[in-house]
């Protein structure tokens, strides 16, 4: 396989991953997944109450954190090496499924300990939910790595198709549970797992031609291990920075506090999905082209993210205080306080993750700084959460996100020569990119 084989490219050899359409496809996939998770969360809140919603959040977050810890940097390195033609998609797919199963077996005792023993984060987790949590690790890893293969070959439509079918499956199972009055804590977790499993089959079917021949190649896996390990440290630190607050809050303040906090976080994170989608387009294009063209691509992405996040934050700041008690019930009204406390940090982190993605694909990994940010966040949560509850956890996260974002922006400027205005100050043509993309997507939909 030669570099770029199977990836649509322009005359200069750069993949045809437009910033607008590429990120729009990724954003659409994330919105669909977010919408399905939102509905599941509302049903859980209405059915299980504040404490039950908190327990469900812990059940899903515990294996979720382990998934990132045990990803081993394979997701990012898969995109990187497939797009450069240094790994065959079939080998990557076979390696991924074998490793996902093996890692799932190794992780099972830890998941069980955190949910079902005297070391459990919260009590009262039913047996069925524990079984689901055990299966979340291998299935989530397989889904992530199959998505990475699709991005690596330049196919950003397949993850969208997988997200749609996965969401439909999840909601269909959930509807059956609600109608039949079986919407218990464990069965709601089953609905989420069912969506993930179906999504994996959709990805495998969509990639069937690309991943032939389908056989493991452990020599290729070893050849990429050094890059994967460095990416892994960075990814783990970054994810813990964004997710450890929920588990720490559960230990410090209990399930009810997590129930409120999880609702506030889910609304605050609406703005996160925009930079995440842009990052997918950057990853698909990143290994190609010159440094200068990459910097221009990424700084424009950052400016577009500023516009979109300001709009999202402005609208949500008005709508969320009204929507939370209406959707979840009056008991969840205090969730708006951690929501507002998180908004500045979410904005800062969104810009940082776009710049960070460019640095990763160029081999610049800030894993030490990410570890410092993660440790600082943990210390702040431990100091503030016992006094301020969910709001304290939100403030701790905002401070940590802001500090790391400040470092990333300064370091990006030093490494690339881009000015602060080029990174952060939107231009008229950035708004035109957004409008053109919206028009193109609407035309296709029509």
N, C-alpha and C positions, 0 to 999 in steps of 0.2 A: 504494500500500500504506500503510495507516494503522498507527500504532504499535501493536505487539502483534498485528497481524493474523496469524492462523494459529497463534497461541500460546495454549493453554488458559489462562484466567485466572479469578481469583475476582471477587467483586463489587467489590472495591477496584481492580481492574485489574492486580493483581499476578499473574504467571504461577503456575499450580499446579505448582510444582516443589518437592515436599516435600523437606526436608533428608534425611530417612531414605531414602525410596524413590529420590529423584533420585541421591543419592550411591551408593546400593546398586547401581543399574544401571551407573553409571560404574565402580564398583569391580569389579563382575562382569566388565565388558569388559576391565579392566586385568589382572585375575587370569587370565583366559583367555589373553590375550597373553603374560603373564608365564610361565604354565605351558608354553605352546608354546616360548617362548624358552629356558626352563629345560631342556626335553627336548633341544632342539637343542644347547644348551651341553654337556649330559652326553654326548651322542653325539659331539660334537666332541672333548671331553676324552678319552673312551675310545678314539676312533679316531685322533686326531692327536697326543695327548700334551700335555704342559705347554706347550711352545713353540708347537705348532700351535694350541692353544686361544688362546694369546696373540695369534698372528697373525690369527686369525679375529676376535678382539675389536677389533683395530686396523682391520681391513678394514671392519667394521660401524660402528665409532665415528667413523672419519674422515669419511665422507659424512654420518653422523648429526650431527656437529657443524656441518658445512656447511649441513645442512638448517635448523638453528635460526638460523644466521647469515643465511641467505638467505630465511628466512620473511618478513622485512621487516615483522613485526608484523601480517601479514595475517590470521593465524588468530584472534588475540584481537579485532582490530577487526571481523572478519566477524561474530563472535558479538555484539559490542556494537551494531553498526549494524543488523544484521538484526533483532535483538530489539527495537530501538527503532523499527523500521519505516522506517529511513532508507536501506535498500538492499534491492533485490529479490533473493531467493534465486537466481533464474535468471541474473541478471547476475553475481552473486557466483560461481556455479558456472562459467559460461563464462569469466569473467576468470581464475579459478583454474587451469583446465586449460591455457589459453593461456600464462599466466605460468609455470606449473610446467614446461612444455616448454621455454620460452625460457631460464629460469634453469638448467635441467639442461644445456642446451647450453653456456651460459657457464661453468658450474662444472666441466665435464668436464676441461679442461686442468689445473686445480688438483688435482682428485682423482688424475689420472694422475701428476702430479708428486710427490704425497705418497706414492704407492704403487709407482711403477714406475721412478723415476729415481734418480740418486745422492743426491737430497734425500729419499728415501723414509724413512718413520718406522721401518720394519723391512724387512729383506730377505726374499727368498724368497716373495713374493706371486705366485701363479700367474696366468696371463693371464685365465683364465675368471673368477677372483675379482675382477680389476681391472675387467672388463666389467660384472660385477654391481654393483660399487661405483659405477661411472659411472651406472648406471640407478637406484640407490637414491635419489639426490637428487630427480629429477623425480617418481618414484612416491611417495616419502614426503611430499613437499610436497602433491601432489594428494590423498593420503589424509588428511593433517592438515586441509587446507582444506575437504574435503567433510565431515569430522567436525564442523568448526566451523559449517558451514551447518546441519547437523542439530541441533546444540545451540542455535543461534540461533533456530530455529523451534520450539524446545521439545521436540524429539523425542530423548529420551535412550535409547529402546529400539533405534533403528536402529544406532547405533554398537556396541551389544552384539551385535546380529545379525551385523554386519560382522566383529566380532572373532572370533565363533565360527566363521564360515565361513572366515575368513582362517587361523585356527589349524588347523582341520581340513585345509585345503589344504596348509599348510606341513608338518604331520606326515605326511600321506599321501605327499607327495613324498619326505620324509625316509625313511619306511618303505620305499618302493620302492628308494631308493638303498642303504639298509642291506642289504636282502634280496638285491639284485643285485650287492652288493659294489662299488658306485660312490660310496660316501660319502667323496669326496675333499674337500679344503678348498674348491675352487671350487664343487662340486656342492652342498655344504651351504649355501653362500651363495645358490645358485640357489633352494633350497627356501624360504629366508626371503623372497626377492624374489617368488616365486610367490604366497605368502600375501598380500603387500601388494597385488599387482595384482588378485587376485580380490576383496579387500576393497574396493577402489575401485569395481569394477563393482557390488558389492552396495549400496554407498552411493548410487551414481547411480540404480540401479533403485528403491531405496526412496524416493528424493527426486524421482522422475520427475514427479509431479504438482505438487510445490512449485516445481520449477525451470523450469516452463513459464510464459512463453516463455524459451527458452534462447538468450541472445545477450549478447555482451560489452557493457559500459557503462563506457567509460574515463573519462567525466566523473564517475561515481560513485566510481570508484577514486581519481581525483585529489582529490575532495572529502574522502575519508577518509585521505589520505596523511599529513597532519600528525599526527593521532592515532596512526596506524600507526607512524610513525617514532619517536615517543617511547616507545611500547610496545616497539618493536623493540630499542632500546638496553637497556632493562631486561631483556627476555627473553634477549638474547644474553649479557649479563653474568651473569645468573643461571644459564644453562645451562653456560657455560664454567666457572663456579665449581664445578659439579657434575660436569663431564666432562673438563676439561682435564688432570686428574691422571693419567688413563690414558695420554694421549699423552706427557706429560712423563716419566712413569715409563718408557715404552717407549724414549724417547730416552736416558734416564739409566741404566737398568738392564737393558734388553733384553726380548725377548718372553717369556721364562720368568717374569720378575717380574710382567709384565702378566697372564700366565695365572693365577698365584696370586691376584693382586689382583682380577681380574675375578670370580673365584668368590666371594671375600670380599664384594665390593661387591654382587653379585647377591643374596646372603642379607641383607645389611644393608639393602638397599633395599626389602625386603618391607614395612617400615613406611612407606615413602614413598608407597605406592600408596593408603593410606587418606586422607591429606590431599589427594592429587591428585584422588581421586574427589569429595571434599567441594568442592574448588575448581570442579569442573565444574558442580555444582549451584549454586554461588554465581554463576558466570558466567552461567548460564541465567536466574537470577532477578535478578542484580545491578542492571541498568539500571532496574528498576522500584522503586516504593515510596519511602518517605522515608528519610532518613539514619538516624533512630533505629531503624526497623524493620530496616534493613540491618545495623546494628551488632548488634542482638539476634540476628539470624540467623547472623552470622559468629562472634560470640563463643560461641554455642552450638556451632557447628561446631568451633571450636578446642577447646572442652572435651571434646566427643565424641572428637575426634582424640587428645587426651591419653589417654583411657581405652583406646581401641583400640590405640594405639601401645604403651602400657605392657604390655598383654596380649601383643601380637605380639613385642615385644622380650624379655619374660620367657620366653615359650615358645621363641623362636628361640635364646636364650642357652643353653638346656638342650639343644635338639635339634641345632643346627648342628654343634657339635664332634663329635657322633657321626655325623651324616649326611654330612659332607663326604668323609671317607675312604671311607665305605661306598659312596657314589654315584659319586664321581669317581675314586677310587683313592687309595692311600696317598701317592702323590707330591704330592697336593693338600692333605694334612693341614695344612701351614703356613698355608693360606688363612684359618684361623680367627683368626689374630692380627690381620690388618688388619680382619677382620669386627668383632671386639670394639672395636678402636680407632675404628671409624666409628660405632658405635651412638649415643653421645651427640650427635654432630653431626647424625645423621639425625633424631633426636628434635627437636632445636632447629630444624632446617630445615623439618620438617613443620609445626610451629606457625607459623613465619614465613610460609610460602607461602600458608597460609589467610588470614592477616591481609593479606598483600600483595595477594592477589586482590581483596579488597574495595576496597583503595586504588586498584587499577588501574581497576576499573569506575566508581569515583568520580572518576577523572581525576588521582589523586595517584601520580606515578611517581617512584621513587627510583633512577633509572638511575645517578646519580653514585655513590651509596653502593654499588650493585651492582658498578660498575667497580672501586671501591676494594677490595671484598671479593675480586673475581676476581684483581686484581693481587697482593693479599696472599697468596692461596692459591698462586699460581704461585711467588712468592718462597719460601714455606715448603716447597713440594714440592722446589724446586731445592736448598734448604738441607738438607732432611732425608732425601730419597730416596736420595742416594748413600751415606749412612751406614746407614740403617735399611731400605732397600728398600721393599717394599710397605707395611710398617707406618709408615714415615716419610710416605709419600703419604697414608695414612689419617689420621694425626695432623694433618697439614697441613690436610686437608679439614675435620676436626672443629673445629679452631680457627677456620677461616674461617667455617664455617656458624654456629658459636656466636656469633661477633662480629657477624655481620650480623643474626642473629635477635634479639640483644639490642637492636640499634638499631631494628629493625622494631617490636618490642613496645613500646618506649618511645615511638616516633613515633606508633604507632596510639593509644596512650593519650592523647597530646597532641592528636591530631587529632579524636578522637571522644569523649573523656571517659570511655571505658570503664576500669574498674579492672583491676588485675592479676588479682584474684580472678575477675572476670567472664570474663577471657580464658583463665585457666590452671587454675582450681580446679574440678574436676568436681562436679556436683550430682546429687542422686538422680534428678531428672526427665531428666537426660541419659542415665543408664543405662536409664531407661524408654523413651526414644526408640529406643535401640539394640535393646532387647528387642522392642518393638512392630514395628520394621522387620523383624527376623529372623522373627518369627511371621508377618507379612504375606507375606514372600517365600516361606516354607515352605508357607503355605497355597496360594499361587498355583502353586507347583511341584507340589503334590499334586493 
